[in-house]
Amino acid sequence: MQYDKVCLETFLEKQSQLFDEPVAENLEEADAFLEDSMAVVKKDMKEVKKYFKDNMDITGMSDEEILEASEVFPLPDGRFLIVEG
């Protein structure tokens, strides 16, 4: 998957929400890490919910709780980057 600059910059800036120590220092390292971890980009909340429903038990979780999950990185353009630690 190709990650655009918005994804990479957001991940670099906010990686501490998921990891105790930085896993990437620059855009190139961020791209390599996201590719290795098979991170996905979803265009809206509906797709985020479907991804979580297909990959883990979200029974009883509100949209807000899903968005607050450390794996979810809201992007400035309204999309969402999901990185499984």
C-alpha positions in Angstrom: 0.0 0.0 0.0 1.2 3.5 -0.7 0.9 6.0 2.2 0.6 9.6 1.3 2.4 12.5 3.0 -0.6 13.2 5.2 -0.6 9.7 6.6 3.1 9.7 7.2 3.3 13.1 8.8 0.3 12.3 11.1 1.8 9.0 12.1 5.2 10.5 12.9 3.6 13.3 14.9 1.3 11.0 16.9 3.1 7.6 17.1 3.5 8.0 20.9 -0.3 7.3 21.3 0.4 3.7 20.3 4.1 3.2 21.1 6.2 4.0 24.2 9.2 4.8 22.1 9.4 6.3 18.6 9.4 3.6 15.9 10.1 6.1 13.1 12.3 9.2 12.9 11.4 10.5 9.4 8.9 10.0 6.5 10.9 7.2 5.0 11.0 5.2 8.2 7.4 5.9 8.9 6.5 4.5 5.4 8.6 1.4 6.0 7.1 0.8 9.4 3.5 1.3 8.2 4.1 -1.1 5.3 5.6 -3.7 7.6 2.8 -3.4 10.1 0.2 -3.6 7.3 -1.5 -0.3 8.4 -4.7 0.6 6.5 -6.3 3.8 5.6 -10.1 4.1 5.8 -12.0 6.9 4.2 -14.7 7.4 6.9 -16.0 6.2 10.2 -18.2 3.6 8.5 -15.1 1.9 7.0 -13.3 2.1 10.4 -16.2 0.4 12.1 -16.3 -2.4 9.5 -12.5 -2.9 9.8 -12.8 -3.2 13.6 -15.9 -5.4 13.4 -14.0 -7.8 10.9 -10.8 -7.9 13.0 -11.8 -7.6 16.7 -14.8 -7.7 19.0 -16.2 -4.2 19.3 -19.5 -5.2 20.8 -20.9 -2.4 23.0 -18.2 0.1 21.8 -19.5 3.6 20.8 -18.1 5.4 17.7 -16.3 7.7 20.1 -14.6 4.7 21.9 -13.5 3.3 18.6 -12.0 6.6 17.5 -10.2 6.8 20.9 -8.5 3.4 20.4 -4.8 3.9 20.3 -4.6 2.2 16.9 -6.8 4.8 15.2 -5.1 7.9 13.9 -7.6 10.5 12.6 -6.1 12.3 9.6 -6.6 16.1 9.0 -8.5 15.4 5.7 -11.2 13.2 7.4 -9.7 9.8 6.7 -8.4 7.4 9.3 -5.1 5.5 9.6 -5.3 2.3 11.5 -2.0 0.8 12.8 -2.0 -2.4 14.8 0.7 -2.3 17.5 
